[in-house]
Amino acid sequence: MFKLGLTGSIGMGKSTTAAMFAQLGCDVWDADAAVHRLYTKGGAAVGPMQAQFPQVIDEGIVSRAKLRVLISDDPTALKKIEKIVHPLLGQDRADFVEAAKSDILVYDIPLLFETGGDARMDAVACVWTTPEIQEQRVMERGTMTAEQFAAIRTKQLPADEKRDRADYVIVTDTIDHARAQVKDIFNSIRKGLSDA
């Protein structure tokens, strides 16, 4: 089973690229979707979060907006949240591996390098585009201000550094170009698996 980490900074086209790997038959684990499952009504993180931070629970779900406020107000909160969420994410990831049908697993993890997750991968692919295209994409979503975007960018490793540390780089300037690169990476991994 080959574990490919897929990472890249906000607005680089990671979700689109992950979908391309899925279309080729890879099983994809999406870290953001996993967190969403943990935070939603009945999610595994709701109870422990309610016990530690009752102010972030809204009608039985963990409110990401209230979490952001908590983290900006209390510098110690993030570490406590991570202590709750990281083991639950690990379990979600283990369940994914158990259910996987493909021999190529793609882990869509925005903060792969920042969290040291790259050490658990067989290879890392990084999606990349110019800072101008990145900013344009994020602003077109209409979900955050330029200030919020800048704040997120400062929390992530610089995009060029992620690109330089990756085994594969997927330039997402156009859909067709990205798809061709994804296919090349997939074929290269597939060939390595069949030669092994």
Secondary structure as UniProt FT lines:
FT   STRAND          2..7
FT   TURN            10..11
FT   HELIX           14..23
FT   TURN            24..25
FT   STRAND          27..30
FT   HELIX           31..39
FT   TURN            41..42
FT   TURN            44..45
FT   HELIX           46..52
FT   HELIX           54..56
FT   STRAND          57..58
FT   TURN            59..60
FT   STRAND          61..62
FT   HELIX           64..73
FT   TURN            75..76
FT   HELIX           77..99
FT   STRAND          104..108
FT   TURN            110..116
FT   HELIX           117..120
FT   STRAND          123..128
FT   HELIX           131..141
FT   HELIX           146..155
FT   HELIX           159..165
FT   STRAND          168..171
FT   HELIX           175..195
//
